[in-house]
């Protein structure tokens, strides 16, 4: 298996590099984990996946600024050497993920799940999960469009990651209100 395959299959995203910070090659990360202080530590190794590169990188410095980690990586010591990594995902092996309570899920567990209404009508499948742990929404891809559905217990009534299904019961009008054409959202 190549590192490119690893980015998609055996690893889970825990953050994304938002921008460079300072002149010494540090980067600010938008975390995608509820365990920031345990995940972003000196010595942590991430698979850093961008459009044109995949690298294993070791964290050499960590501090938190306004709720986000500011990381330094081994071998990245200037703003110019850090710039190509802006937008890259930080990934870790699935085996390194912490156990979650029964009513919480990792994004990668939800992506690909079939979504159906409580009456059995199939809506589509989860293409992405947006937002933070306290304010997440499912991006459900249908045949012609995408629908945003809050990941809330009163709407997403049954989530079965083993069967790869999610049963929803949204308030009347929610699906129509939160629908976008894929051609508009792709741009």
C-alpha positions as CSV (number, residue, x, y, z in Angstrom):
1,X,0.0,0.0,0.0
2,X,1.4,3.5,-0.9
3,X,1.2,6.5,1.3
4,X,-1.4,7.9,-1.1
5,X,-3.6,4.9,-0.4
6,X,-3.0,5.3,3.3
7,X,-4.4,8.9,3.1
8,X,-7.7,7.5,2.0
9,X,-8.0,4.1,3.7
10,X,-5.9,3.4,6.8
11,X,-5.7,6.9,8.3
12,X,-8.2,9.4,9.8
13,X,-7.9,13.2,9.5
14,X,-7.3,15.0,12.8
15,X,-6.6,18.4,11.4
16,X,-5.9,20.6,8.4
17,X,-3.1,23.1,8.0
18,X,-4.9,26.5,7.8
19,X,-1.9,28.8,7.2
20,X,1.7,29.5,8.0
21,X,2.6,31.4,11.2
22,X,5.7,33.5,11.7
23,X,8.9,33.2,9.8
24,X,10.3,30.0,11.4
25,X,8.1,27.5,9.5
26,X,5.3,27.0,12.0
27,X,1.7,26.4,10.9
28,X,-1.7,26.9,12.4
29,X,-3.9,23.9,12.3
30,X,-7.7,23.7,12.2
31,X,-8.2,20.7,14.5
32,X,-10.7,17.9,13.6
33,X,-10.4,16.2,16.9
34,X,-11.9,16.6,20.4
35,X,-8.6,15.5,21.8
36,X,-6.3,18.4,20.7
37,X,-4.0,18.4,23.7
38,X,-3.5,14.6,23.5
39,X,-3.1,14.5,19.7
40,X,-0.9,17.5,19.1
41,X,2.2,16.9,21.1
42,X,6.0,17.2,20.6
43,X,7.1,13.9,18.9
44,X,3.7,13.2,17.3
45,X,4.0,11.8,13.8
46,X,1.4,12.7,11.2
47,X,0.9,11.6,7.6
48,X,0.6,15.0,5.9
49,X,-1.5,14.7,2.8
50,X,-1.9,17.5,0.2
51,X,-2.9,17.5,-3.4
52,X,0.7,17.0,-4.7
53,X,2.5,15.4,-1.8
54,X,2.3,12.9,1.1
55,X,4.9,13.1,3.9
56,X,5.4,11.6,7.3
57,X,6.3,14.5,9.5
58,X,7.3,14.8,13.2
59,X,6.1,17.6,15.5
60,X,9.0,19.6,17.1
61,X,7.0,22.3,18.8
62,X,3.5,22.9,19.9
63,X,1.6,25.8,21.4
64,X,-2.1,26.7,21.3
65,X,-3.3,30.1,20.1
66,X,-7.0,31.0,20.2
67,X,-8.0,27.3,20.5
68,X,-5.9,26.1,17.6
69,X,-2.6,24.3,17.7
70,X,0.5,26.1,16.3
71,X,2.9,23.4,15.2
72,X,6.5,23.2,14.1
73,X,7.7,20.2,12.1
74,X,11.1,18.6,11.8
75,X,12.8,20.0,8.6
76,X,10.4,22.8,8.1
77,X,12.2,25.9,9.3
78,X,11.1,28.8,7.1
79,X,7.8,30.3,5.9
80,X,8.8,29.3,2.3
81,X,9.2,25.6,3.3
82,X,5.9,25.6,5.2
83,X,3.8,27.3,2.5
84,X,3.4,24.2,0.3
85,X,1.7,22.4,3.2
86,X,-1.2,25.0,3.6
87,X,-4.4,23.1,3.1
88,X,-2.9,19.7,3.8
89,X,-4.6,17.2,6.1
90,X,-2.9,15.8,9.1
91,X,-3.8,12.1,9.4
92,X,-3.1,9.4,12.0
93,X,-3.5,5.6,11.8
94,X,-7.0,4.4,12.7
95,X,-5.4,2.3,15.4
96,X,-4.3,5.4,17.2
97,X,-7.8,6.9,17.5
98,X,-9.2,7.0,21.0
99,X,-12.5,5.2,21.9
100,X,-15.5,7.5,21.8
101,X,-18.7,7.3,23.9
102,X,-21.5,5.2,22.2
103,X,-23.3,8.3,21.0
104,X,-20.3,9.9,19.3
105,X,-18.6,9.0,16.0
106,X,-15.5,9.9,14.0
107,X,-16.1,11.6,10.7
108,X,-14.6,8.7,8.7
109,X,-17.1,6.3,10.3
110,X,-20.0,8.4,8.9
111,X,-18.7,9.1,5.4
112,X,-20.2,6.6,3.0
113,X,-23.2,5.7,5.2
114,X,-26.5,5.4,3.4
115,X,-29.0,7.9,4.7
116,X,-32.7,7.1,4.7
117,X,-35.9,8.7,6.2
118,X,-37.6,6.9,9.1
119,X,-40.2,5.8,6.5
120,X,-37.5,3.9,4.6
121,X,-37.1,6.3,1.7
122,X,-33.4,6.5,0.7
123,X,-32.0,10.1,0.6
124,X,-28.4,9.4,-0.5
125,X,-25.1,8.8,1.2
126,X,-22.8,10.9,3.5
127,X,-20.2,12.6,1.4
128,X,-18.6,14.7,4.2
129,X,-19.1,15.9,7.7
130,X,-18.7,19.6,8.4
131,X,-18.3,21.6,11.5
132,X,-17.0,20.8,15.0
133,X,-18.0,18.1,17.5
134,X,-20.7,20.4,19.0
135,X,-22.0,21.7,15.8
136,X,-21.6,19.1,13.0
137,X,-23.7,18.6,9.8
138,X,-23.8,15.8,7.4
139,X,-23.3,16.6,3.7
140,X,-25.6,14.0,2.0
141,X,-25.1,13.4,-1.7
142,X,-28.2,12.6,-3.6
143,X,-28.4,11.8,-7.3
144,X,-28.7,15.4,-8.3
145,X,-27.8,17.6,-5.3
146,X,-26.3,17.8,-1.8
147,X,-28.3,18.2,1.4
148,X,-27.0,19.5,4.7
149,X,-28.5,17.8,7.8
150,X,-27.6,18.7,11.3
151,X,-25.9,15.8,13.2
152,X,-28.3,16.1,16.1
153,X,-29.9,13.2,18.0
154,X,-33.5,14.4,17.4
155,X,-32.9,14.4,13.6
156,X,-30.3,11.6,13.1
157,X,-32.3,9.1,15.2
158,X,-30.4,5.9,14.4
159,X,-26.7,5.7,13.4
160,X,-25.4,2.2,12.7
161,X,-21.8,2.5,11.5
162,X,-21.5,-1.3,11.4
163,X,-24.4,-1.5,8.9
164,X,-23.3,1.8,7.3
165,X,-26.7,3.3,7.7
166,X,-28.2,6.5,9.2
167,X,-31.9,7.0,9.7
168,X,-33.1,10.5,9.9
169,X,-36.4,12.2,10.8
170,X,-35.9,15.9,10.0
171,X,-38.5,18.6,10.7
172,X,-40.8,19.4,7.8
173,X,-39.1,21.5,5.1
174,X,-35.5,21.1,6.5
175,X,-34.3,19.0,3.5
176,X,-35.7,21.4,1.0
177,X,-34.2,24.4,2.8
178,X,-30.7,22.9,3.1
179,X,-30.5,21.6,-0.5
180,X,-27.9,22.9,-3.0
181,X,-27.1,21.7,-6.5
182,X,-23.8,20.0,-6.8
183,X,-22.7,22.2,-9.7
184,X,-23.0,25.3,-7.4
185,X,-21.3,23.7,-4.4
186,X,-18.5,22.3,-6.5
187,X,-17.2,25.7,-7.4
